Amino acid sequence: MTARAKSMMALQIANVARSNVARAKRELGQRRRTLEDVLRDPACESARVLAILAAQPYWGPVKAGGLMDQLKIHASRRVGELTDRQIALIAKSAQLRTGDRWQVIAEEIGVAA
């Protein structure tokens, strides 16, 4: 296989991955999929968690970044790098009102709120 053929194949693979992530974010925004479902989707492993959170209805990068800060998860973290526990905590916390999130997070990490 030539170098050009290899690079074309790599571009096609990357394009498929981007398309899958874009479709998942669109379905999340349209409420056809849950946040936890998208975070557990192997096709979304390369996406940034912040981008997935921001794709939810009534969310954006500021609100998503605030949740990531509260959970002590770096903003550059990719979905494929999350543990099952982190995915469950993100999904549970994202469903709650801002004030209630602190209680759930405090309970999870064992700190009195």
C-alpha positions as a printed Julia matrix, in Angstrom:
113×3 Matrix{Float64}:
   0.0    0.0    0.0
   1.42   3.37  -0.97
   1.86   6.29   1.39
  -0.87   8.2   -0.42
  -3.31   5.3   -0.07
  -2.5    5.03   3.65
  -3.11   8.73   4.21
  -6.39   8.59   2.28
  -7.51   5.64   4.38
  -6.6    7.5    7.58
  -8.6   10.52   6.41
 -11.61   8.33   5.7
 -11.41   6.74   9.14
 -11.15  10.15  10.81
 -14.09  11.44   8.79
 -16.25   8.5    9.87
 -15.3    9.11  13.52
 -16.19  12.83  13.26
 -19.48  11.99  11.56
 -20.39   9.5   14.29
 -19.67  12.03  17.03
 -21.63  14.75  15.21
 -24.6   12.39  14.82
 -24.49  11.44  18.52
 -24.33  15.11  19.57
 -27.23  15.96  17.27
 -29.32  13.08  18.68
 -28.45  14.18  22.22
 -29.54  17.72  21.41
 -32.81  16.43  19.98
 -33.32  14.27  23.09
 -33.34  11.05  21.09
 -30.42   9.72  23.18
 -29.43  10.1   26.8
 -26.16  11.59  27.97
 -25.07   8.31  29.53
 -25.83   6.43  26.3
 -23.66   8.84  24.31
 -20.83   8.7   26.87
 -20.85   4.89  26.71
 -20.98   4.77  22.89
 -17.68   3.38  21.51
 -18.1    5.58  18.43
 -17.75   8.67  20.67
 -14.55   7.64  22.44
 -12.48  10.29  20.64
 -14.85  13.18  21.48
 -14.15  15.61  24.3
 -16.5   15.23  27.26
 -16.97  19.01  27.37
 -18.27  19.03  23.78
 -20.72  16.22  24.5
 -22.04  17.98  27.63
 -22.39  21.27  25.75
 -24.47  19.54  23.05
 -27.34  18.94  25.49
 -30.41  21.16  25.28
 -30.0   24.33  27.37
 -26.32  23.63  27.95
 -23.29  25.33  26.54
 -19.55  25.42  27.1
 -19.78  27.52  30.28
 -22.3   25.28  32.04
 -20.49  22.16  30.81
 -17.16  23.54  32.01
 -18.65  24.33  35.41
 -19.83  20.75  35.84
 -16.44  19.43  34.75
 -14.76  21.72  37.31
 -17.12  20.54  40.06
 -16.36  16.92  39.23
 -12.61  17.61  39.07
 -12.39  16.24  35.52
 -10.09  18.17  33.19
 -11.8   19.96  30.31
  -9.59  18.25  27.72
 -10.61  14.73  28.85
 -11.91  12.5   26.09
 -14.89  10.17  26.48
 -12.75   7.07  25.99
 -10.6    8.07  28.99
 -13.51   8.11  31.47
 -14.1    5.35  33.97
 -17.53   3.77  34.41
 -17.83   5.56  37.74
 -17.09   8.95  36.14
 -19.62   8.34  33.36
 -22.32   7.47  35.89
 -21.47  10.51  38.02
 -21.49  12.89  35.03
 -24.82  11.51  33.79
 -26.41  11.71  37.25
 -25.06  15.2   37.99
 -26.08  16.62  34.61
 -29.72  15.75  35.3
 -29.86  17.73  38.54
 -30.33  21.41  39.27
 -27.11  23.27  40.06
 -27.65  23.35  43.84
 -28.49  19.65  44.01
 -25.35  18.77  42.07
 -23.12  19.85  44.94
 -24.86  17.41  47.28
 -24.46  14.48  44.88
 -20.83  15.33  44.2
 -20.07  15.78  47.9
 -21.65  12.41  48.7
 -19.74  10.73  45.88
 -16.34  12.01  46.97
 -17.13  11.63  50.69
 -17.14  15.29  51.74
 -19.83  16.88  53.92
 -21.6   19.56  51.88
